[in-house]
């Protein structure tokens, strides 16, 4: 059946601000969906309150509403657009589904004659209501864990008595495992049950018998109106049941599942999907499998929407799930649609993988002081990375190299744990760094059987780890001059970085690189082609690996490289790596716009990134995508292969900036602002000398490298003091101290975590107003794109502040200083591209806090508020295609736009929620108000000092 021609206009509901449990994967899904529907000539209207995303970019839909995700906003949109025929709620995560249900209960869809596509209300209700779901599984004969629904405290105690411990408590209708818990002992039951009942919007929980140690799997499915179903991908959690799948290390395809059990699982998944309602779209099904020879299967849950895992499955297979699911929602059948990668097979063709994918979550516990760092049923990670390799070992190494936590991979970097008790504890109470601790345990000689007994991680995975450690030990017996070629090749094939091999041999990374080149052990690039090379893939989406040479009949030896280099002029854009607090989706927005602008200027665009949740790693954003760690060795090898005109580093946040020094050292052209200028802004000493020459005021400061130096400085600077390390992101390690004891404690702690760092001690301007400006500079001309005033006082990190555009109470005298300072600094730093400058204003004097000559967190917000594509303009300036004076700037904003931070404190009990100079928010939303009399502004302003911590 072809598409439903009655649909002319579709409303897509987005997922709102980024919180733990619901991140950029829904921005990726929503963006793909909007493009997919518009391709059909159908109007797209979009609601989402997140200004930092590509999804809310004017180019994405016909009408975009940056409004709160409430039924009030939905009614407003439906009144303004009576032509809307259908609503698609499956692209915006749990937030969109819950809003859709609420609108349905209030009769809003009926009142406006809007039909639901992609899912039906029954399917949402059956899958979200634990009791209905349990009854359905029973009816269709799919096994489930013994479980009972509980809506009261008393009933909960009865169930616990019947089941015994351990138990699992799962609240209905929540996101990212909010409120879920494993109860090991009777004493904890009352508190955890109360927490679960409170977390559920309908105050209902499911109590089930804990399947601790069972293996966990997920299947991603698509289904059309004709009941055709394809399984896109099987995903295995390396971590067994008991850890939320968003916090688990996951592997695709499934590694330790027998074929007969996989077939049974497929049958169950298809049966479940077909029985939850008559709809066309995507679905995610989770199963537990007993870790014995019987391999009993138990269904855990089904989500009738795209999910975190479907973004991963899309990137893992190259099959664009959200894009195809949107077409199915419009009425198409799978056999009528093309596979987007081959363009010659149908979408009814199931992907086959001839490589392995490993996803590792990225946590930010350092931002949540006092947080319980063990992993459980409630998700705690803020982002994730994905590695692609020819083997599990290579993919695992690439994923660990992508995390950006100062590790070079597994082992071989001198940073492992050596203490037996500490290792056992981290294995017993699943720690965020367990992926590394398993390696440390093997290195310490703890038998695999003991590690398996504690962690219940399948023996197959543990043996893979053991092989890596054996290889490390073997290589360590050699010297650089004596290392055999086959051992070096094996280490590279198993994913060890040059840095790690250098550590094993006690030499430099560059020496290993030179040795590799001399031995002809070069990285080759392979296509992600969805069909294991059975059909020709037309999409340039690559990963790297190492191959043994093949000898032809004529004696010629070669390795097969699938990445063909064109003779076009090329630009590489470095991505921003995994999401974390301080560096989120706003940098992905900038990278995507950078790619599109470079395309407009006639360049072949190349993207390097390792984040599976984002639009920058969509296979058709750049001309070529390298899904690789943003890690020097990988970047350098790609540059050697592609020979670009230059590399853009200022759009990918701190991740890309950190690579700038190496690029400059190796003579690779940085597009836009030079490394020297970037470094000048980061080096507090050099920067303050520049400000002194420019006669621009800045708070009194000094630089210390030891606790003694800091103490001596405190005698000349007045308390309170603001301490901040150099080259960090999101205010990491910043703190306001009010006496010598606090100063000493904090400095000692900082130098322990960031050894060798230069610490800056500023006199903190108590009670000052904070403001910031973003500008585009071409080296000669400066255009200030926006000046924002923070509602919270100076001392709360800019990412955690409510900020207004334009400022609401800065006088003409102050505004003139801000504009003058911005222009002077941008020119003095020889900025080419974007710059962000932060100010503190006290007694009508504007002081400089810092300058960042790169894209900032606020650029997407200003672009959305004013309706202008500033990153596009800035990229053209960086490429030298345009001067600032070539653009006609025409910002459009009635009233004020307020950037509102969103926090995920609810995921961490007993955490200090006070705000200070270290950033803690996970996302943001945008609020438009007509004037300052608005109640919401008044409320924000009245609470502005409440959370300030020193």
N, C-alpha and C positions, 0 to 999 in steps of 0.2 A: 504494500500500500504506500503510495507516495505521500508527500507532506500534506498536512491539513491546511487547505487553502483558505479556510475561514479565519486563520490567525494572521493578522496584519500588524499587530503591535503587542510586544511582550514586556512585562515588568520583571526585572531580575532583582532579587533581594541579596544584598551583600552581607558580609559577616561582621562589619563594624570594626572597632579598634582591636589591635592585636593583644591578645592575652595569652597566658600559658594555657595550652589546650586548643587554641584556635588561632593559627598564625597565617603566614603568607600563602599557604597552600590554597586558601579559598580566594585570595586575590588572583592567583594563577588560574584557578578554575573559572572564576567569574569573568576574567579577561578573555579566556579562550571561548567561553560560552557566548559572550557578547559578540565577538568576532564571527563565531560560527552562525549565529542567528541572523546577523546583518548580511552575511554572504547570501542569504536566501531572500534578500529584499524586504526583510521584516524590520519594522521600527523597534528599537530597543530603548527602554526607559529604565534607568538604574537608580536604586537607592542604596547608599552606603555612607556612613559617617566618618570614614577614614580618609584623611586628606593625603596620606603619605604613599598611596598605592597607584599603580598604573591603572587599575580597574576604574578609578574615579577620574581618569584623565579625559578631557573633552573629546579626544579622538576615539574613545572607546564606545560611546553610545550616542544616540540621537539627543537624549535629554538625561542629564545627570543631576541627581538631588543629593547634596551633601547635608543630609538631615538625620536627626536621631532615629534609631530603628525602633519606632513605636507605631501603634495602630493609628495614632493621630496623624503622623507623617504619611502613612499609607492612604488615609482618607483624603488628605490634602492633594496628593499626587493623582489619585483617581478622579477627583473633582476637576483638576486642571487638564487631565488627559482622559476624557470619556471614551476615547477610541481604544483604550487598552482591552485586549481580548483575553489575555492569559497571563498567569503569574508563574515564574519558575523559581521555586524556593530551594532547590537541591544544590545550589552552587555556593551557598553562604553558610555552610556548617550548621551547627546546632542552633545558633542565634537565628538564622533565617527560618529554619523549620519551626522553632518555637513561636516566632512572630507570625508565621503563616497560620499556625494552629489557632493562635489567639484571634487573628482576624477572622478565621473561619467560625470560631465559637461566637463571635460578636455579629456574625452574619454579613460582614463587610463584602466578601467576595460575591455573595448572592445579590446584595443590594446594588452592586455596580455591574453585575453580569459578567464577572471575570471567572474563567475556569482555571483550575490547577493543572499544570502539565509537568511531566517528569516524575511525578509521584502522586499518590492519592492520600487523602486524609486518613483513611483506614490503615494504610501501610505505615504511616507515621505512628498512629496510635498503637497498632499491634506491636511494633518494634520497640516503642518507648515504654509502653506499659508492661512492666515485667510479668504481671500475672497473665495478661492476654497472650503474651509471647510464649510463656510456659505451656499454656493450654494448647496453643497452636502446634507447638513442637510435638506434644503428646498425640494430638489428632493425626498429624502426618507421619508419625513414627520416626521422628529424628530424636536420638537420645539427648538428654540434657542432665545437668547435675541436679541432685536432690535439692530442692529450694522451696521456700515458702515466702509469701508476701506478708509484709508486716506494716501496719499503719499506727500501731500504738506500742508504747513502752512495755506494757504487760504481755502482749502477744509475742514481742521480741524475746522476752525471757523464756516463754514457753518453748519457742522454736529452738533456742540455744540449748535448752535442757534435752530436747529430743535429738538434735544433731550431734552435740558434743563439739569440742574445739579441735583444730582451728576452723573458723568460720569466715565467710566473706560477706560484707555488708555493701550493697550497691544501691544508691538512691536512684529513683526514676527521674527521667527528664533532666539530666545534668550533663555537663560537658567536661571532657578531659579527665573523667574519673573523679570529679569534684565530690567530696564527702565519702568516697569509697574507702574501705579499710579492711585489712585482714585482722581478725581478732584471734590471738594465739592463746590468751589466758582469760579466765573468768573475770578477773579484777578490772580488765580494760573494757569489758563489754558495755557497761552502762554509758560510759562517756562516748564511745564510738558509735553506739546506736543513736544516741541523742544527736550527735553531729550529723549523722546520715539523714535522720528524719528532718532536721532543720535545713539541710542542703537541698532536699528535693522540693521543687515548687508545689508539688501536691502532697508533701509530707508522707511519702511512701518509700519503703526500701524493700529490696529482695534480699533475703538471707539465704545463702547457699553454702553447701558443704565445700570447703576449700579443696580444690584439686591441686594442692601444692606439689610442685615438681613435675606436673604433667607438661608435655611440650605444647607450644602454642603456634597456631598457623592462621594465616589470613588468605582469603581468595578475593580477587577483584573481578566482578562480573558486570556485563552489560546485557540488557535484554530489550527486545523490540516488541511492538504491538502484536506481531505474529508469533510471539513466544519463542523466537530464536534466542539462544543464550550463548555468549562467548565468555570463556574464562581468560581474562587478560594476563593474569599473573598469579603465581603462588608465592607467598612470602612466609618464611620461617623465622620465628623469633629465636635468637640464640639463647636469650634468657627464658627460662621456663615460666609457667603460670605463676602469678603473684606479683609481677611487675607490669605496670601499664604499658601497652604496646607502644605508646608515644615515647616512653623512657627505655624501651628495649633496643638492643642491637638487633637489627633484622637483616635477613639474607634472602635474596631472590636469585634464581628460583629456589624452592625448598630443597634442602640438601640431604636430610636424613629420613625422608619419608619413603616407604616402600611403594612401588607402583600400584599394588592392589589397594592399599589404604588411600592413596591419592585419588584413585578412581571412585572409591566409596565417598570420599570427601566431596568430590565434584558433584556426584549424584545428590548428596544431601543439600549442597549449596544451591543447586538448580531447583530442587524441590522446594526449598525454603523461599527462594526468590519468587517462584511461580505461585506460592500460596499466600503471599502477604498483600495481594491486591493486584488489580489490573492496571499496570502502568508500565511505561517504557523509560528506561534510564539506567543509571549506574547503581551498583550495590556493593557493599563490603561485608563479607561474612567471616566471623572468627570462630575457630574451633580449638578444642583441647584434645590432645591424643595421649593415651597412657604410655609411659616410657618403658613398656615391656613388649614381649613378642606378640601379645594379643593386639596391640595398637587399637584399643577401643577409642571411638570418636565421640566427643560430646560437643554439641553446639553451644557457643557462649552468647553471641549476639549477632544481629544483622542491622546494618545502617542503610536505609534506602536513600542514599545521597552520595555525592562524591565526598571523599574523606581525606585525612592526612595521608593515608596509605595510597589513595588513588593518584595523588600527585607523585608520590614515589614510584608507583607502578607505571605511570605515564613516562616518567624520565627513565625508568629501568628498561622499558620495552620500546620506547619511541612511539607508543600507541597513544594518541591524545584523547584520553578517556572523556574529559569534560566536553571537548569539541564534539565528539561522536554522540555522547549522552544528550547534548542539546539538540542535535539533529533528530535523534530518536524521539525526544519529547515533542518535536514538531510533527511527528507522524511517520517519518521515514522508517524503512526496515534496514537491518544491517547489510543485507545482500545488495541494497541499492546504493550503498555508500562506498567510497574508495578508501583503501588503506592509505593514509596520508604520506607514508614514507616511501612505499614502492610505487604508488600511483597506478599499479597494474593489477593488484589483488584487491579483493573486496574486504570491507571492514568485518565481514563474518569469518575472516581467516584469523585463527588464534596465533598470537605472537610466539616465537620460539627464541630462546636465548642461547647464544654460544659464548657467553661470558657470565661473570658473577657480579652481583651488586651487593654491597654492604652499606647499610645506613647506620650511623652512630648519632645519638642525640647530643646536643650541646647544652650544658647546664650553666647557670650563673649564680651558684650558691654564695659566692663572695659578696653579692649585692644584698643578700638576705641574712643579716647577722642573726645568729641564734636559730637558724632554720635546721630542721631535721634533714640531714643530707642523705639518709638512706632512701632507697627507691622502693616504691610499693604500688598500690592500685591507683593512687592519685598522681596524675602527670605533673612533673616538675621542670621538664626541660623547656628551654626558650627557643630552640632551633634545632637544625640537624644538618648533617653532611652525608654525601653519598660518594662511595668510591666504586669505580668500574675496573675490573681486571679479568685476566684470562683464568684466574684461579681464585678461590676464596682467600688465600693468603695474600695475594697481590691486592685484591679489593679491600681487604681489612687494613692493610698497611696504608693504602691511599686514603682511606677514610680517616685513619688516626692522624695522618699528616695534614688533613684538611681542617682539623678541629681548631687550630690556632690557640693552643694552650701551652706553647713552648715545648712541645714534644716532637721528635722527628720520626715517630713511628713506634712500633713495639720494641722495647729493649734497646740496647746499644746506644744509649745516650747518657748513661751515668745518673739517670734521675729516678730509677726504680726504687721500690721499697726493699729493705734488707731485713727488717725486723719480723721475726716469725709470728709473734702475737698480733702485730698490726695487720699482717697479711691475712691471717686466719679471720680476724674480726671483719676486715673489709670484704672477705668472701662470704662470711656467714650473714652479715647484714648488708645486703647488696649495696655497694657504694657506687657513686657516679663514675669513678675511675676503675671499676672492676675490669674493664677491657684490658687495662695495662697490668692490673694486679695479678691476673691469671698467669701472665708471662713471668712476673716476678716470683710467683709461687713455684713455677717450674724451675726457674733459675736457682731457687733456694734448695731445690731437691725434694719438694713436697710431691709425693706420688700422685699420678693422675687419678687413681682410684679415690684418693682422699679428697681431691679438688671436686671430683664428680659427686661424691657423697655429700659434700657441703653445699655445692651450688646447684646440683641436678642438671648442669649443662651437659648436653649429649657428648659422649666420649669422642665422637667423630671430630667435633670442634676442638676438643682439648688435644687430640692427637695432632691436629693441624698446627696448633700452638707449639707443641713439643718439637715438631719438625723444624720450626723456625729457630727455636732456641739451640737445637743440635747444630744447625747450620752456622749460627753466630759463633758457637764454641769452636767449630772446625776452622772458620775463617780467622779467628783470633790467634791461631797457631802460626799464621804466616806473617810475612812482612810485605810491604808494598811491592818490593822487587820480586818476591817469590810467589805471589798469589796466582794460582793457575786460572786460565781464562774460563774454564768450565765452572769453577766455583763462583767467580765474579758474575758470570751470566746467570747462574742459578739464584744468586742473591738478588739480582735485579728482577728476575722473573717472579720471585716470591715477594717483590715489593719493597725490599730494603732500600732506603734512600742512600745516595752517595755519602751524605753526612754520617749515617749510621755505620756504613762500611769503613769510613775514615776513622770513626771512633774505635771500631774493632782492631784496626791496624795501627792506630796511634799516629795518623798523618792528617793532612788537610783535605777538606772536601774537594777543593779544586784539583788536587793530585789524583783523586779517584776519577774525577771527570776526565782528566787528561788520559789516564790509563784506559778508561772505557773507550775513548775515541781511538786510541792507538790499537786497541784490540778489536775495533769495529763492533763494539757492543752499543748499538744505538737504539733509541726509542723508536718504535714504529707506531703508526696510528691506524686504528681500526674503526670501521663504521658501526654505529648502533643501527641495525637495519630491520629489526622486528621479525626477521624470518630466517635467521642463521644462514644467510647468504644463499638461500634457496631461490630467491628472486632478487633482481637488481634493486638496490635502494637508491633513491634519487636525492635523499636529504643529507646534507653534510653535517653529521652529528658524530663526533669522534671521541675515542678514549685512547690512551697510550698503553703499550705493553712492550715486552722484549721477546724476540723470537730467535730460536736457533737458526743458523743459516741452512738454506736448502741448496743442494748441488744439482745443477742441470746436467743433462747428458754430455754437453760440451765442456763440462768441468767448471763452468761459471757458478760462483756462489752468490746467493742474494737473500734478502729478507723482504717480505711483501708489505709494502706501505700503501694503505688505501686512501691516504690524504694527498690528493693531487694539488700541487701548488700552481696557481695561475700566474699570469704575468701582469695582473692588475695591480694598482697601488693599493696597499692594505693598511688598515689601522687595527691595532689590538686594543680592546677595552678590558681592563682587569676588573673582575667582579668583586663583590664584598664578602664572599665566603658565608659561613653560617650566621644566622640571626643571633644576636645577643643584645643584652641591654646596653644601649649606647650606640649600637649599630644595627639598625633594622631595615625594614622594607624601603625606607625613604632613599637608601643608597641604591637599591635595586631599581627603583623608579628612575634615578639619575642615570644609571648604567644603560637602561633600555633607551632612554631619550638620547643618550650619547651615541648609541649604535645607530638609531634611526637618523640622527642628524648627519653622522658621517656617511651613511648611505646616500642621503640627499646630496652630499658634496661629491659623490662619484667614487667613494672608496669602497673596496671590498672590506666588510667588517668581520672581525674575529672576536668572539667572546670567550673568555676563560673564567670558569666559575665552577663551584662544587656544591651549590645549594639546590636540592631537588624541589624546594617549595616555590621557586621564583619564576617570574616571567622572563628574566634574562637567560635562564637555561631552557627556555622553550626552543624546540628544534627549528622554528622558523622566525626567531627574532633577529639573529645576526645571520650574515651570509654563511659563516662557519661557526660551529659551537664545539669547543673542546671542553668536555666535562671532566675537568682535572683539578687537583688541589691548587689553590692559589699559594703555591709553595715554590721557592726559587728554582729548584732543579727542573720542575715540570715546565715552568714558564720559560726558562732559558732555552730548553730543548725545542719548545714550540716556536720561539722567536728565531732560533737557528734554522728551523725547517721552513718557516713562512717568509722570513726576511721582510718585516713590515716597514713602513715609513717611520713608524714610531708607536709608542704605547701611551694610552690615556690612563693616568693613575688617580686623577683628582675626583673621579665620580664614585669610586668604590670604597669610600670611607678610609678608616685607619688601615684596614687590610691591604689595600692597594698601595697606600702611601708608604707603608713599611718596606715595600719592594723597591721604592724609588732610588734609594741609596745604591743598591746593587746594580740597578739599571744604569745609573750614572757612572758607576765604577767600571762597568763593562762596555761603556761607550754606546749604549742603546738610547736612542732619542726619546726623551719624555715630551709628549705633546702638551703644550700649554706652559704653565708655570714651571720653572726649572727646579731641580732638586735643591740647589743652593738656597733658593728663595723659600722652599718648603721647610728646609732645615733651619733657616734663619728665624722663621716664625715659631718653630718648636723649641729652639735653643733659647731659654729665657734670658740668659746673659747677653747674647748677641742682640736679641730683640729689644731689650731695655736700652741698650746703647743706641739703637736706631731711633727709639722713641725720644731719647734725650736729645739727639741731633735734630729731630723734627719739632722739638719743644712741645711734645704731647705728654700730659701728665699720666702717671701710673702709680698704683699704690707702692709705698716703700717696700722693698723686698731684699732678700739675700739668698744665696745658694749654699746648701750644706750637703756634705756627702757622708757625715757621721753624726751620731747623737751629740758628741761634744761640740762640733761646729754649730749644730742647731741650737744648743743651749747658749752658746756665746752670742749667736745672732739675736736670740730672744732678749738679750740685755739692751740691744740697740733699737730693736723694733718693739713697738708696744703690743701687748696682748689686747684683744684676741688676735690670734694668728691663723692664717689659712695655709695649710701644708698641702703641696701638690707635687707628685712625681712628674718627670718629663716623659714625653712620648707615650701617653696612655689615652684611653678612650673612655668616654662616658664618665669622666671624673673619677676613674678608678683610684682608690687609695687617698682621695682628698678628704680633709677633715679640718674643722675649726677647733682649735684648742685654746683654753683660757688660762692655763697655768703650766709651770715647768714640768710637773709630774706627767700631765697628759701629753705634753710635747714629747718627752723622752719615750714614753710607752709607744706612742704612735710611730715615731721615727724608727725605733728599734724593730717594730713589727713590719713596717714598710720595707726596710732594707733587708729583712729576712725574706720577704716574698719577691721583691724586685731588687736583687743584689746589684751593686754598682750604679744605681740610679742617682741622678742629680735631683735633689729635692729643693723645691722653691718655697721659701717662707715669705708670704705677703702679710703686710698689716691688713687685717680684715676691716673693711669700711662698714662698720656696724650701722644698720638702719638705712643704708644706701638703696637707691632704686636701681634695678638692673635693666639694661636694654641691649638689643643686638641689631646689627645691620647686615644684610646680604647685598653683595654688589657683583656686577660683571665688569671686568677691566680688560682692555686689550694692550696694556702697556703704556698707552698714552691717554685714553679716555676712560672715565669711570661712570657707570650708571648704577645708582643705588636702587635695587629692585624692591626693597622693603625695609622698614625700620619697625621693630616690635618692642613693646614695653612689657616687662614681666609684672604680673600682679603680685606675686610673692616677692619679698625683699631679697636683696643681694645675699647670697649664701645658700640659696636653694639652687641646685643644678638647673641650667637652662632647659634641659630635657624634662625636668619634673615640674617646671613652672607653667602656670596658665599665662599665656602671652597674648597681647592684643595687637592687632594690625589695623590701622595705624596706632601709634601711641595715644593714650587717653588723657594724660595730664603733664606732658613735658612742654615747657614754654619754648618760645621762639629762640631764645638765647641758647638753651640746651640743644635744641634740634640743629641749630647752625653748627655748634661744636661737633655734634655726632657726624653731620655730613662732611665737615671739613676734615675731621680726623680720618674718616673712612677713606676719603679720596687720597689724602696724603699717604696713608699706610699702604693702600692698594698699589699706588704708583711706586712708592719706595721699595716695596717687595718685588717689583717688576712682575706683578700678577698678570697672567694671561689666562683668563677664564673666570672662575668663581672665587669669591672670598667671603668669609663670615667673620665679623668682628664683634666682640662682646664688651659692654661698657658698664661701669658702676658710676652712678650720679649722686654726688653728695654736695650740699650747699651750692648747687648750680654749677659745680665743676664736673666735667666729664672725664673720668679716668678710664684707661684701657685695661681690661682684664686679660684678653688674649685675642689673637688673630689666627684664623685657619684659612690658608689659601687653597680651598677645596670646596666641593659641594658640601652643604651642611644639612642637618636634620630638617631645617626650616624651609629649605628651597621649595620642595613640593607643596608645602602648606601655602607659601606666598603665591606660587604659580596658580594654585587652585583658587585662592581668594581673589586674585586679580584677573584670573582668566587669561594668563599669558604664558607661552612655552619657554620659560627662562633657560632651562637646561639645553634646549635646542639651540637657542641663541649663543649661549656660552660655549657650546661645543664648536660651533662655526667660528667663533672668535679664536678658540684654542688651535683650530686647524689652520688659522690664518686666512680663511675664506672670506671673513667679514670683519669690519671694524664695528665697535659699539655704535658709532654714529650712523651706520647703515640701517639700523633698525628703527621702526616707528613704534615707540612704546606708548601703550594706551591702556593703563590699568583701570579695571572696572570693579568698584566695590562700593556698595551703599552701606553706610554705617560702619560696623566693625566686624572683623573675624577674630575669634578667640581660639587659640590652640589649647586644647585641654588634655593633660596627660591622663593615662589610664594605668592603674596598677594591678598587679596580680597577687597582692598580699594574702588573699583568701586561700591560696594554695599552701601557705606556710603558717602554721600555728606558732604562737609564741615568738613572732618576729617583731623586731623594733620597726614601727611604721613611720618613725620620724624622718623628715626629709632634711637633707643637707647638701654639701657640695658633691656627693657621689650619687650618680643617677640611679634610680630604681624603677622608673616606669617602663612598661613593656610595649606601650603603644600610645596612640593619641586619637582624638576625634576633633572635629571642627564645629564651631558654633557660630552662627551668624546672628548678630543683634542689630537693631536699627539705631539704638542710642544707648547712652549710659544709664538711663532710667530703668532699663530692663532688669527684671527681678533676678534673673540668673547671674547677671554681672554683679549685682548688688551682693548676692550671696557669696560669690567667689571672692569679692573684695573684702567682705567682712571676715572671712576665714583665713585670710592670706598668711597670717603669722603663726597659725595654730600648730603646724607640724615642724617648724624650724628647729633643727637640732644642731648643737655645737659639738 
